[in-house]
Amino acid sequence: MSETTTNIHPYALEILPPKAEGASYQWAIRKNGKLTQRSDRSLPSEAKARENGMAQIEKLLSGVGDR
């Protein structure tokens, strides 16, 4: 299995596959290659992980929750 990466400049969304069969997906957001945020919950599918991660990136791009 490999990580799926989506680029949203300057952010990148990584979808992290489960480490074991039946386990949950996670996501990580990187800004210019540096980890800025990880999912705080386990998600049941790759699609749900991508949807949740993209929602977080949209918040970051709009300035909501900017660190």
N, CA, C and O atoms as a GROMACS GRO file, in nm:
protein
  268
    1MET      N    1   0.083  -0.119   0.000
    1MET     CA    2   0.000   0.000   0.000
    1MET      C    3   0.087   0.125   0.000
    1MET      O    4   0.197   0.126   0.056
    2SER      N    5   0.036   0.228  -0.064
    2SER     CA    6   0.112   0.352  -0.067
    2SER      C    7   0.022   0.467  -0.028
    2SER      O    8  -0.100   0.456  -0.032
    3GLU      N    9   0.085   0.577   0.010
    3GLU     CA   10   0.011   0.695   0.050
    3GLU      C   11  -0.039   0.767  -0.075
    3GLU      O   12   0.031   0.770  -0.176
    4THR      N   13  -0.157   0.824  -0.068
    4THR     CA   14  -0.210   0.904  -0.177
    4THR      C   15  -0.194   1.049  -0.136
    4THR      O   16  -0.233   1.088  -0.026
    5THR      N   17  -0.138   1.131  -0.225
    5THR     CA   18  -0.114   1.270  -0.194
    5THR      C   19  -0.189   1.360  -0.290
    5THR      O   20  -0.186   1.338  -0.411
    6THR      N   21  -0.257   1.462  -0.239
    6THR     CA   22  -0.326   1.563  -0.319
    6THR      C   23  -0.263   1.696  -0.286
    6THR      O   24  -0.248   1.729  -0.168
    7ASN      N   25  -0.225   1.775  -0.387
    7ASN     CA   26  -0.161   1.904  -0.362
    7ASN      C   27  -0.261   2.018  -0.372
    7ASN      O   28  -0.335   2.029  -0.470
    8ILE      N   29  -0.263   2.102  -0.271
    8ILE     CA   30  -0.342   2.223  -0.266
    8ILE      C   31  -0.246   2.329  -0.214
    8ILE      O   32  -0.232   2.349  -0.094
    9HIS      N   33  -0.181   2.396  -0.306
    9HIS     CA   34  -0.071   2.486  -0.272
    9HIS      C   35  -0.111   2.586  -0.165
    9HIS      O   36  -0.217   2.646  -0.180
   10PRO      N   37  -0.036   2.608  -0.062
   10PRO     CA   38   0.091   2.546  -0.025
   10PRO      C   39   0.075   2.419   0.057
   10PRO      O   40   0.172   2.370   0.116
   11TYR      N   41  -0.046   2.364   0.061
   11TYR     CA   42  -0.073   2.246   0.141
   11TYR      C   43  -0.072   2.119   0.057
   11TYR      O   44  -0.095   2.122  -0.064
   12ALA      N   45  -0.047   2.008   0.123
   12ALA     CA   46  -0.057   1.876   0.061
   12ALA      C   47  -0.134   1.787   0.157
   12ALA      O   48  -0.107   1.785   0.277
   13LEU      N   49  -0.230   1.714   0.103
   13LEU     CA   50  -0.310   1.622   0.183
   13LEU      C   51  -0.261   1.480   0.157
   13LEU      O   52  -0.259   1.435   0.042
   14GLU      N   53  -0.223   1.412   0.262
   14GLU     CA   54  -0.181   1.272   0.253
   14GLU      C   55  -0.288   1.185   0.316
   14GLU      O   56  -0.328   1.208   0.430
   15ILE      N   57  -0.333   1.086   0.242
   15ILE     CA   58  -0.427   0.989   0.295
   15ILE      C   59  -0.344   0.867   0.336
   15ILE      O   60  -0.279   0.805   0.253
   16LEU      N   61  -0.349   0.836   0.463
   16LEU     CA   62  -0.268   0.727   0.517
   16LEU      C   63  -0.354   0.601   0.527
   16LEU      O   64  -0.453   0.599   0.600
   17PRO      N   65  -0.316   0.496   0.454
   17PRO     CA   66  -0.395   0.374   0.456
   17PRO      C   67  -0.383   0.302   0.590
   17PRO      O   68  -0.290   0.325   0.666
   18PRO      N   69  -0.480   0.214   0.618
   18PRO     CA   70  -0.474   0.139   0.743
   18PRO      C   71  -0.350   0.050   0.748
   18PRO      O   72  -0.306  -0.003   0.645
   19LYS      N   73  -0.294   0.033   0.866
   19LYS     CA   74  -0.176  -0.052   0.882
   19LYS      C   75  -0.213  -0.199   0.886
   19LYS      O   76  -0.129  -0.285   0.861
   20ALA      N   77  -0.339  -0.228   0.919
   20ALA     CA   78  -0.388  -0.366   0.924
   20ALA      C   79  -0.524  -0.372   0.857
   20ALA      O   80  -0.598  -0.274   0.856
   21GLU      N   81  -0.555  -0.486   0.802
   21GLU     CA   82  -0.684  -0.503   0.736
   21GLU      C   83  -0.797  -0.479   0.835
   21GLU      O   84  -0.794  -0.530   0.947
   22GLY      N   85  -0.896  -0.400   0.794
   22GLY     CA   86  -1.007  -0.368   0.882
   22GLY      C   87  -0.984  -0.247   0.971
   22GLY      O   88  -1.076  -0.202   1.040
   23ALA      N   89  -0.862  -0.194   0.970
   23ALA     CA   90  -0.832  -0.075   1.050
   23ALA      C   91  -0.881   0.050   0.977
   23ALA      O   92  -0.934   0.040   0.866
   24SER      N   93  -0.864   0.166   1.038
   24SER     CA   94  -0.917   0.290   0.984
   24SER      C   95  -0.812   0.372   0.910
   24SER      O   96  -0.691   0.352   0.927
   25TYR      N   97  -0.861   0.463   0.826
   25TYR     CA   98  -0.776   0.556   0.752
   25TYR      C   99  -0.749   0.680   0.836
   25TYR      O  100  -0.826   0.712   0.926
   26GLN      N  101  -0.640   0.748   0.806
   26GLN     CA  102  -0.602   0.873   0.869
   26GLN      C  103  -0.562   0.970   0.758
   26GLN      O  104  -0.543   0.927   0.644
   27TRP      N  105  -0.548   1.097   0.789
   27TRP     CA  106  -0.494   1.193   0.695
   27TRP      C  107  -0.392   1.281   0.765
   27TRP      O  108  -0.391   1.293   0.888
   28ALA      N  109  -0.307   1.343   0.685
   28ALA     CA  110  -0.208   1.438   0.736
   28ALA      C  111  -0.202   1.555   0.638
   28ALA      O  112  -0.208   1.535   0.517
   29ILE      N  113  -0.190   1.676   0.691
   29ILE     CA  114  -0.176   1.795   0.608
   29ILE      C  115  -0.034   1.848   0.626
   29ILE      O  116   0.013   1.865   0.739
   30ARG      N  117   0.031   1.875   0.515
   30ARG     CA  118   0.165   1.932   0.517
   30ARG      C  119   0.161   2.069   0.448
   30ARG      O  120   0.090   2.088   0.349
   31LYS      N  121   0.237   2.162   0.503
   31LYS     CA  122   0.251   2.294   0.441
   31LYS      C  123   0.397   2.309   0.403
   31LYS      O  124   0.486   2.309   0.488
   32ASN      N  125   0.420   2.321   0.273
   32ASN     CA  126   0.556   2.328   0.219
   32ASN      C  127   0.641   2.211   0.270
   32ASN      O  128   0.759   2.228   0.302
   33GLY      N  129   0.580   2.093   0.279
   33GLY     CA  130   0.651   1.973   0.319
   33GLY      C  131   0.656   1.946   0.469
   33GLY      O  132   0.693   1.836   0.510
   34LYS      N  133   0.620   2.043   0.550
   34LYS     CA  134   0.625   2.027   0.695
   34LYS      C  135   0.488   1.991   0.750
   34LYS      O  136   0.388   2.056   0.716
   35LEU      N  137   0.482   1.887   0.833
   35LEU     CA  138   0.356   1.844   0.891
   35LEU      C  139   0.294   1.957   0.973
   35LEU      O  140   0.360   2.013   1.062
   36THR      N  141   0.168   1.990   0.944
   36THR     CA  142   0.099   2.094   1.020
   36THR      C  143  -0.020   2.042   1.097
   36THR      O  144  -0.056   2.098   1.200
   37GLN      N  145  -0.082   1.933   1.048
   37GLN     CA  146  -0.202   1.884   1.115
   37GLN      C  147  -0.224   1.737   1.078
   37GLN      O  148  -0.194   1.696   0.965
   38ARG      N  149  -0.276   1.659   1.172
   38ARG     CA  150  -0.315   1.519   1.149
   38ARG      C  151  -0.459   1.501   1.191
   38ARG      O  152  -0.513   1.578   1.271
   39SER      N  153  -0.522   1.399   1.136
   39SER     CA  154  -0.659   1.370   1.175
   39SER      C  155  -0.663   1.332   1.322
   39SER      O  156  -0.572   1.266   1.372
   40ASP      N  157  -0.767   1.373   1.389
   40ASP     CA  158  -0.781   1.342   1.530
   40ASP      C  159  -0.876   1.225   1.553
   40ASP      O  160  -0.905   1.188   1.667
   41ARG      N  161  -0.924   1.168   1.444
   41ARG     CA  162  -1.011   1.051   1.455
   41ARG      C  163  -0.983   0.955   1.342
   41ARG      O  164  -0.928   0.994   1.238
   42SER      N  165  -1.019   0.832   1.361
   42SER     CA  166  -1.004   0.730   1.259
   42SER      C  167  -1.125   0.734   1.168
   42SER      O  168  -1.238   0.751   1.214
   43LEU      N  169  -1.102   0.718   1.039
   43LEU     CA  170  -1.210   0.726   0.942
   43LEU      C  171  -1.226   0.592   0.870
   43LEU      O  172  -1.127   0.525   0.842
   44PRO      N  173  -1.350   0.552   0.842
   44PRO     CA  174  -1.378   0.417   0.792
   44PRO      C  175  -1.336   0.390   0.648
   44PRO      O  176  -1.323   0.274   0.609
   45SER      N  177  -1.316   0.496   0.567
   45SER     CA  178  -1.281   0.472   0.427
   45SER      C  179  -1.186   0.580   0.377
   45SER      O  180  -1.172   0.686   0.438
   46GLU      N  181  -1.122   0.551   0.265
   46GLU     CA  182  -1.033   0.648   0.203
   46GLU      C  183  -1.111   0.773   0.161
   46GLU      O  184  -1.063   0.885   0.177
   47ALA      N  185  -1.232   0.753   0.109
   47ALA     CA  186  -1.315   0.865   0.066
   47ALA      C  187  -1.350   0.956   0.183
   47ALA      O  188  -1.345   1.079   0.170
   48LYS      N  189  -1.386   0.898   0.297
   48LYS     CA  190  -1.418   0.978   0.416
   48LYS      C  191  -1.295   1.053   0.466
   48LYS      O  192  -1.305   1.168   0.508
   49ALA      N  193  -1.180   0.988   0.463
   49ALA     CA  194  -1.056   1.053   0.506
   49ALA      C  195  -1.023   1.170   0.415
   49ALA      O  196  -0.985   1.277   0.462
   50ARG      N  197  -1.039   1.152   0.283
   50ARG     CA  198  -1.012   1.260   0.187
   50ARG      C  199  -1.110   1.376   0.208
   50ARG      O  200  -1.070   1.492   0.209
   51GLU      N  201  -1.237   1.344   0.226
   51GLU     CA  202  -1.340   1.447   0.247
   51GLU      C  203  -1.310   1.528   0.373
   51GLU      O  204  -1.318   1.651   0.372
   52ASN      N  205  -1.277   1.460   0.482
   52ASN     CA  206  -1.248   1.525   0.608
   52ASN      C  207  -1.121   1.610   0.598
   52ASN      O  208  -1.118   1.723   0.648
   53GLY      N  209  -1.018   1.557   0.536
   53GLY     CA  210  -0.892   1.630   0.519
   53GLY      C  211  -0.908   1.753   0.432
   53GLY      O  212  -0.853   1.859   0.462
   54MET      N  213  -0.984   1.740   0.323
   54MET     CA  214  -1.007   1.854   0.234
   54MET      C  215  -1.086   1.964   0.305
   54MET      O  216  -1.062   2.082   0.282
   55ALA      N  217  -1.180   1.925   0.390
   55ALA     CA  218  -1.255   2.024   0.467
   55ALA      C  219  -1.161   2.104   0.558
   55ALA      O  220  -1.176   2.225   0.574
   56GLN      N  221  -1.064   2.035   0.617
   56GLN     CA  222  -0.966   2.104   0.702
   56GLN      C  223  -0.878   2.198   0.621
   56GLN      O  224  -0.847   2.308   0.665
   57ILE      N  225  -0.838   2.155   0.501
   57ILE     CA  226  -0.756   2.242   0.415
   57ILE      C  227  -0.836   2.364   0.373
   57ILE      O  228  -0.782   2.475   0.369
   58GLU      N  229  -0.963   2.346   0.341
   58GLU     CA  230  -1.047   2.461   0.304
   58GLU      C  231  -1.053   2.561   0.418
   58GLU      O  232  -1.051   2.682   0.394
   59LYS      N  233  -1.061   2.513   0.542
   59LYS     CA  234  -1.059   2.602   0.658
   59LYS      C  235  -0.926   2.676   0.666
   59LYS      O  236  -0.922   2.797   0.692
   60LEU      N  237  -0.817   2.604   0.645
   60LEU     CA  238  -0.685   2.667   0.651
   60LEU      C  239  -0.669   2.773   0.541
   60LEU      O  240  -0.615   2.880   0.565
   61LEU      N  241  -0.717   2.740   0.420
   61LEU     CA  242  -0.706   2.836   0.308
   61LEU      C  243  -0.791   2.960   0.329
   61LEU      O  244  -0.757   3.068   0.282
   62SER      N  245  -0.904   2.944   0.401
   62SER     CA  246  -0.991   3.059   0.426
   62SER      C  247  -0.948   3.139   0.548
   62SER      O  248  -1.004   3.245   0.577
   63GLY      N  249  -0.847   3.087   0.621
   63GLY     CA  250  -0.798   3.157   0.739
   63GLY      C  251  -0.865   3.114   0.867
   63GLY      O  252  -0.828   3.162   0.974
   64VAL      N  253  -0.962   3.025   0.860
   64VAL     CA  254  -1.029   2.975   0.980
   64VAL      C  255  -0.939   2.870   1.044
   64VAL      O  256  -0.895   2.778   0.976
   65GLY      N  257  -0.911   2.882   1.172
   65GLY     CA  258  -0.826   2.786   1.240
   65GLY      C  259  -0.680   2.797   1.203
   65GLY      O  260  -0.603   2.704   1.225
   66ASP      N  261  -0.642   2.911   1.146
   66ASP     CA  262  -0.501   2.932   1.108
   66ASP      C  263  -0.413   2.934   1.232
   66ASP      O  264  -0.445   3.000   1.330
   67ARG      N  265  -0.303   2.861   1.225
   67ARG     CA  266  -0.213   2.852   1.342
   67ARG      C  267  -0.102   2.951   1.330
   67ARG      O  268  -0.017   2.958   1.419
   0.00000   0.00000   0.00000
